[in-house]
Amino acid sequence: MSTPRPQPTEEELDAIRQGVRAVCQRFGDDYWLARDDDGHFPREFHRAMAEAGWLGITMPQDYGGSGLGVSEAMVMMNEVASHGGGFAAASTIHINLFGPHPIVVKGTPEQKARWVPRLVAGADQCCFGFTEPDAGLNTTRIKTFAQRVPGGYVVNGQKVWTSTAQVANKIMLLTRTTKYEDCARPTDGITIFYTDFDRSRIDVQLIPKMGRKAVDSNAIYIDGLFIPEADRIGEEGKGFGYILHSLNPERILIGAEAIGIGRDALRRATKYARERVVFDRPIGQNQGIQHPLAERWMYLESAWLMVKRAAELYDRGAPCGAEANAAKFLAGRACHDAAWQAVATHGGFGYAKEYHVERLYREAALTRLAPITEQLILSFIAEKVLDLPKSY
């Protein structure tokens, strides 16, 4: 649970939305289409958001942030994803919001002073080394190992789906410091570090993928990386508990971003349906076009209510695991369906990059896959809400 904080007013949330929109509108469809083509990291967008102060929206005020909550971050990320950039735009800055949360929760004052202001200013860019090829979502089964040596640790292992490793200068790294078989509990023996991304010890291999080309995904191979003890977050062996603080906020923000992509796709579809004339009438006059779009709107808005509910609970310090997971599930489905309907509404032109909906459809696929699968969410709800036997 989080520490309770006052709920923002609608006026405050609208001010955030307007401020974020002012930055996002400077980066139009041509910019994002170019990044989808060339795969270059959106540095200009990242810099603009940093200069406007948005990278520190959830970071403590003592270290240059705004000290705001998930409700404010939810509105910010929904707006970021609503202007044609999709997950390429959202993922450029998403990692700054709750990814570094273990630093805020368990970092020493010296660590916070050393790391947080540079994240807020956009001077440091962090990637996350959590997922492993043979472990997947079963984090307790990671094998990357940090061996104690004088002054720190030496790390060997590998990670996969490490976003922004091509451009990052910092890494938050989850390791084992005690082997799985030597631990009393599966969650014991896991330690988290935040340290320099030493490319002489970390080999980075790009993973070509379906969408979000501008924000790279990678397999990384770590060979003899020395990490000073000062770069360990919290106690040795307690890292699994530290990452739990950021799981619910991440699901909420992914849900908000998915709704932003879905709304963007729906907006483009309805505009096209009003303007496209076939058989002497706009295609939007036909119920075969109208009704699926109307239904997509209903599902998007319903999912948005669950996202808001989850954020409000988190900010009040109340349990929100079920709501956060449901928000991510419902938003992902609504986003994916809206993006597909946008392609279908455009007909053959929906397959053309010129109209951008094919790109949004490719981006929407990720909302149903990451950071947690739909099947695990369903299992979680079945067990924790419906009191059914655990299935895995």
C-alpha positions in Angstrom: 0.0 0.0 0.0 1.1 3.6 -0.7 1.1 6.5 1.8 -2.4 8.2 1.6 -2.3 11.5 -0.2 -5.0 14.1 -1.0 -7.1 13.4 -4.1 -6.5 16.0 -6.9 -9.4 18.1 -8.1 -10.8 17.9 -11.6 -9.4 21.4 -12.2 -5.9 20.3 -11.1 -6.1 17.2 -13.4 -7.2 19.3 -16.3 -4.3 21.7 -15.8 -1.9 18.7 -16.0 -3.7 17.5 -19.2 -3.4 20.9 -20.8 0.2 21.3 -19.9 1.2 17.9 -21.3 -0.9 18.5 -24.4 1.0 21.7 -25.1 4.2 19.7 -25.3 2.8 16.7 -27.2 1.2 18.8 -29.9 4.6 20.0 -30.9 5.3 16.4 -32.1 2.9 15.5 -34.8 2.1 12.4 -37.0 5.1 13.0 -39.3 7.5 13.0 -36.3 6.2 9.7 -35.0 5.9 8.1 -38.4 9.6 9.0 -39.0 10.6 7.4 -35.6 8.6 4.3 -36.6 10.6 4.1 -39.8 14.1 4.9 -38.6 13.9 3.5 -35.1 15.7 6.5 -33.6 15.0 7.2 -29.9 12.7 10.2 -29.6 15.3 12.4 -27.9 13.7 15.6 -28.9 10.4 14.6 -27.3 12.2 13.2 -24.2 14.1 16.5 -23.8 11.0 18.6 -24.3 9.1 16.7 -21.6 12.1 17.0 -19.3 12.4 20.7 -19.8 8.7 21.1 -19.1 9.2 19.3 -15.8 7.1 16.3 -16.5 9.7 13.6 -16.0 9.6 14.3 -12.2 5.9 14.3 -11.7 5.9 11.4 -9.2 9.4 12.1 -7.8 9.9 13.6 -4.3 9.9 17.4 -4.2 13.1 17.4 -2.1 14.9 16.1 -5.1 13.5 18.2 -7.8 10.2 16.4 -8.5 6.6 17.4 -8.2 5.7 14.8 -5.5 2.3 14.0 -7.2 0.5 10.7 -7.2 -0.8 8.0 -9.6 -3.9 10.0 -10.4 -1.9 12.8 -11.8 0.6 10.5 -13.6 -2.4 8.6 -15.0 -3.7 11.7 -16.7 -0.3 12.7 -17.9 0.4 9.4 -19.6 -3.1 9.1 -21.0 -2.5 12.5 -22.7 1.0 11.5 -23.9 -0.4 8.4 -25.6 -3.3 10.3 -27.3 -1.4 12.3 -29.9 -0.1 9.8 -32.4 3.0 8.6 -30.6 1.3 5.7 -29.0 3.6 3.5 -26.9 6.7 5.0 -28.6 5.8 8.3 -26.9 4.6 6.7 -23.7 7.5 4.4 -23.2 10.0 7.2 -23.8 9.1 8.6 -20.4 7.0 5.9 -18.7 10.1 4.4 -17.1 10.8 7.6 -15.2 7.5 7.6 -13.2 7.4 4.5 -11.1 10.3 2.3 -12.4 12.8 4.1 -10.1 10.3 3.8 -7.2 12.6 1.4 -5.2 15.1 4.3 -5.0 12.4 6.5 -3.5 11.1 3.8 -1.1 14.3 2.2 0.0 17.2 4.4 -1.2 19.4 6.2 1.3 19.3 10.0 1.4 22.7 10.0 -0.3 21.4 7.7 -3.1 18.3 9.8 -3.6 20.4 13.0 -3.8 22.8 11.3 -6.2 20.3 9.7 -8.6 16.8 11.3 -8.5 17.6 14.9 -9.6 19.4 13.5 -12.7 16.4 11.4 -13.6 14.0 14.3 -13.1 16.2 16.5 -15.4 16.5 13.8 -18.0 20.3 13.8 -17.6 20.3 10.1 -16.9 18.4 7.5 -18.8 17.7 4.2 -17.1 16.9 0.8 -18.4 15.5 -2.1 -16.4 17.1 -5.5 -16.2 14.4 -7.6 -14.6 13.0 -10.2 -17.1 15.1 -13.3 -18.1 14.6 -15.7 -21.0 14.0 -18.8 -18.8 12.1 -17.1 -16.0 9.6 -14.8 -17.7 7.0 -13.5 -15.2 8.3 -16.0 -12.6 10.7 -13.5 -11.1 11.8 -15.8 -8.3 13.5 -18.0 -10.9 15.9 -15.4 -12.2 19.5 -16.7 -12.4 21.6 -13.5 -12.9 23.9 -13.6 -9.9 25.7 -10.9 -8.0 28.7 -12.4 -6.2 30.1 -10.5 -3.2 33.6 -9.2 -3.6 35.6 -6.5 -1.7 33.8 -3.2 -2.1 30.8 -4.6 -3.9 29.6 -7.3 -6.2 30.5 -8.9 -9.5 27.5 -9.8 -11.7 27.1 -12.4 -14.4 23.9 -13.3 -16.3 21.5 -12.2 -18.9 18.2 -10.3 -19.3 15.7 -10.0 -22.1 13.2 -7.3 -23.2 15.4 -4.6 -21.6 13.9 -1.4 -23.0 16.2 1.5 -24.0 19.4 -0.4 -23.4 20.7 1.0 -26.7 20.6 4.5 -25.2 20.7 4.1 -21.4 23.6 5.2 -19.2 22.0 3.6 -16.1 20.5 0.3 -15.3 18.2 -0.9 -12.5 19.2 -4.5 -12.2 17.5 -7.4 -10.3 19.8 -10.2 -9.4 20.1 -13.2 -7.1 22.7 -12.9 -4.2 21.6 -16.3 -2.9 20.7 -19.2 -5.2 17.1 -20.2 -5.4 17.7 -23.7 -4.0 19.5 -22.2 -0.9 16.6 -19.9 0.1 13.9 -20.6 2.7 11.3 -18.9 0.5 11.4 -18.4 -3.3 11.2 -14.6 -2.8 14.3 -14.5 -0.6 17.8 -13.9 -1.9 17.0 -11.3 -4.6 18.9 -8.0 -4.6 18.3 -4.8 -6.6 21.0 -2.4 -7.8 21.0 0.9 -9.6 24.3 1.5 -11.3 26.2 2.6 -14.4 25.5 0.8 -17.7 29.0 -0.4 -18.4 29.1 -1.4 -22.0 32.5 -2.9 -21.6 30.8 -5.6 -19.4 27.3 -5.6 -20.9 26.7 -6.8 -24.5 23.4 -5.4 -25.9 21.6 -7.1 -28.8 18.6 -5.4 -30.4 15.4 -7.4 -30.7 13.5 -6.4 -33.9 9.8 -6.3 -33.1 6.3 -5.5 -34.3 5.8 -2.0 -33.0 7.3 0.7 -30.7 10.4 0.7 -32.9 11.7 4.0 -31.6 12.0 2.6 -28.0 14.4 -0.3 -28.4 14.0 -3.7 -26.8 17.1 -5.9 -26.2 18.7 -9.0 -24.9 21.6 -8.1 -22.7 24.5 -10.3 -21.6 26.4 -9.4 -18.4 29.9 -10.6 -18.0 31.9 -9.6 -14.9 30.1 -6.3 -14.2 31.4 -4.8 -11.0 28.8 -2.9 -8.9 30.0 -0.9 -5.9 28.1 -1.6 -2.7 27.0 2.0 -2.7 24.8 1.2 -5.7 22.8 -1.5 -3.9 19.2 -0.4 -3.0 18.1 -1.5 0.4 19.2 -4.7 2.1 20.8 -7.6 0.4 18.3 -10.3 -0.4 15.2 -8.1 0.1 14.9 -6.8 -3.5 11.8 -8.8 -4.4 9.7 -6.9 -1.9 11.0 -3.6 -3.1 9.8 -4.0 -6.7 6.3 -4.8 -5.5 5.8 -1.1 -4.7 5.8 -0.3 -8.4 3.7 -3.1 -9.8 0.2 -1.6 -9.2 1.2 1.9 -10.4 2.7 0.3 -13.6 -0.5 -1.5 -14.4 -2.6 1.6 -13.9 -0.3 3.7 -16.1 -0.2 1.0 -18.8 -4.0 1.1 -18.7 -4.1 4.9 -19.0 -1.8 4.7 -22.0 -3.8 2.0 -23.6 -6.9 4.2 -23.3 -5.0 7.1 -24.9 -4.0 4.9 -27.9 -7.6 3.6 -28.3 -9.1 7.1 -28.1 -6.6 8.3 -30.7 -7.5 5.4 -33.0 -11.2 6.0 -32.5 -10.9 9.7 -33.2 -9.1 9.0 -36.5 -11.7 6.4 -37.4 -14.7 8.7 -36.8 -13.1 11.6 -38.7 -12.5 9.3 -41.7 -16.1 8.0 -41.4 -17.5 11.5 -41.6 -15.3 12.5 -44.6 -15.2 9.4 -46.7 -18.0 9.3 -49.3 -19.0 6.1 -51.0 -22.3 5.6 -52.9 -23.0 9.4 -52.5 -23.1 9.3 -48.7 -20.5 9.4 -45.9 -19.7 5.9 -44.7 -20.3 7.1 -41.2 -24.0 7.4 -42.0 -24.1 3.6 -42.3 -25.0 1.7 -39.1 -22.5 -1.0 -40.1 -19.8 1.6 -39.5 -21.5 3.6 -36.7 -22.4 0.8 -34.4 -18.9 -0.8 -34.0 -17.4 2.6 -33.4 -20.1 3.5 -30.8 -19.4 0.2 -29.0 -15.7 0.8 -29.0 -16.3 4.2 -27.3 -18.4 2.5 -24.6 -15.7 0.0 -23.8 -12.9 2.6 -23.8 -14.8 4.8 -21.4 -15.8 1.9 -19.1 -12.1 0.9 -18.9 -11.1 4.4 -18.1 -13.4 4.4 -15.1 -11.6 1.3 -13.8 -8.2 3.0 -14.4 -9.4 6.0 -12.4 -10.8 3.9 -9.6 -7.5 2.0 -9.3 -5.5 5.2 -9.2 -7.8 6.7 -6.6 -7.5 3.7 -4.3 -3.7 3.6 -4.7 -3.4 7.3 -3.8 -5.6 6.8 -0.8 -3.3 4.0 0.5 -6.0 1.4 0.0 -5.6 -2.1 -1.5 -5.9 -1.9 -5.3 -4.4 -5.0 -6.7 -7.6 -6.3 -8.2 -8.6 -2.9 -9.6 -5.1 -2.2 -11.0 -5.0 -5.6 -12.8 -8.5 -5.2 -14.0 -7.7 -1.8 -15.3 -4.8 -3.0 -17.3 -6.8 -6.0 -18.7 -9.9 -4.0 -19.7 -7.9 -1.1 -21.1 -5.7 -3.4 -23.2 -8.8 -5.2 -24.7 -10.6 -1.9 -25.3 -7.5 -0.3 -26.9 -6.8 -3.3 -29.1 -10.4 -3.5 -30.3 -10.6 0.2 -31.0 -7.4 0.2 -33.0 -8.6 -2.7 -35.1 -11.9 -1.0 -35.7 -10.1 2.1 -36.8 -8.2 0.0 -39.4 -11.4 -1.7 -40.5 -13.2 1.6 -40.8 -10.5 2.9 -43.2 -10.8 -0.2 -45.3 -7.9 -0.7 -47.6 -6.5 2.7 -46.6 -6.3 1.4 -43.0 -3.4 -0.8 -44.2 -1.5 2.2 -45.5 1.0 4.1 -43.2 -0.4 7.4 -44.5 -3.4 7.2 -42.2 -1.4 6.1 -39.1 -4.0 3.6 -37.8 -2.0 0.6 -38.9 0.8 1.9 -36.7 -1.6 2.4 -33.7 -2.9 -1.2 -34.3 0.7 -2.5 -34.0 1.3 -0.5 -30.9 -2.0 -1.7 -29.4 -0.9 -5.3 -29.5 1.6 -4.6 -26.7 -1.2 -3.5 -24.3 -2.4 -7.1 -24.1 1.0 -8.7 -23.7 3.0 -6.6 -21.2 3.9 -6.0 -18.4 1.7 -8.9 -17.4 -0.3 -11.3 -19.5 -4.1 -11.5 -19.6 -4.0 -15.1 -18.3 -2.1 -14.2 -15.2 -4.5 -11.3 -14.5 -7.5 -13.7 -14.8 -5.8 -16.1 -12.5 -5.1 -13.4 -10.0 -8.8 -12.2 -10.0 -10.1 -15.7 -9.8 -7.9 -16.4 -6.7 -7.8 -13.1 -4.9 -11.3 -11.8 -5.6 -13.4 -14.9 -6.3 -11.7 -17.1 -3.7 -11.0 -19.9 -6.2 -8.1 -22.3 -5.8 -4.8 -21.1 -7.1 -4.3 -22.5 -10.6 -0.5 -22.2 -11.0 
